[in-house]
Amino acid sequence: MTELQEAFLNELKSNPKFTVAEYADLYNKHSTLAIEDEVNSGADEHRAKAMGNYYTVAVLSNFINNENKLARIIALAETGTKY
């Protein structure tokens, strides 16, 4: 696990009562950091975004056991839309 993924997981563990919106904010924060890291490693913008989002979703999906909640978090993070 990369340092960025570990940092994300530690932040997720820091508060067991995050709301969906708070999880979405964390997702966006760490996704942005992961994308920036990929760009700094030489990836083009498209690949950096794909890999950064992949790493972030992988950590979040391993942490959130409820698929409905996970879907709501990702939808809110990516579109700003709750469902």
N, C-alpha and C positions, 0 to 999 in steps of 0.2 A: 504494500500500500504506500502510495506517495505521501509526502509531507502534507500536501494540500488535502488529500483525502482524509488523513488522520486528523487534521485540523477541523475539517467539516464534521467528522464523526464526533470529535470531542465537543464541538459546539452544540451538536444535536443532543448529546448526553447531558449537557449543562443544565437543561431545564426540562423536566419530564412533562410539563404542562403547557408547551407551546401551542398556540392556536394554529389553524391552517394558514392564516395570513402570515404569522411569524415564521412558520416553516417555509413558506413561499419566499419570504424575504431572505432567509438564510440560503435557500436554494439559489436564488438570483445572485447573491453575494459570492457564493463559492463557485458557481458556474462561471461568473465573470473572471474570477481569479484563475480558474483552470484554463479558460480560453486564453487569457493573457499569457499564462505560462506556456501554453502550446505555441503561441505566436513567437514568444521569446526563444523557443526551442527550434524555430525555423519552419513551423507549419504554415501553410497558406491559410487565409482567413476561413475558407469553407471547412477544411480539415480541422482547424483549431476549434471552431464552433462545434463540430460534430463530436470530437474527442472530449472537449471540455464538458459538454452536456452529458456525454456517456459516463464519464467518471463521476459526475455529480449525481446522476440518476442511480448509478450502481450503489453508491454509498447510501443514498436516501432509501432506496428500495430494500436494502438489507436492514435498515433501521426501523422502517415503518412496516408493521405486519398487516395492517388493514389495507386491502387493495383499494377500497372506496376512498379512504382518506388519502392514500398515495396519489390516486388519480386527481382528487380535488386539489391537492398541493401543487402538482405539476401543471394542471390546467391554470390555476391562479398565477403561478410563477411565469408561465410562458405567454399567457394572454391577458392576464389581469381580470379574468372572468371566473366567477365562482359558479359551480354547479353541483 
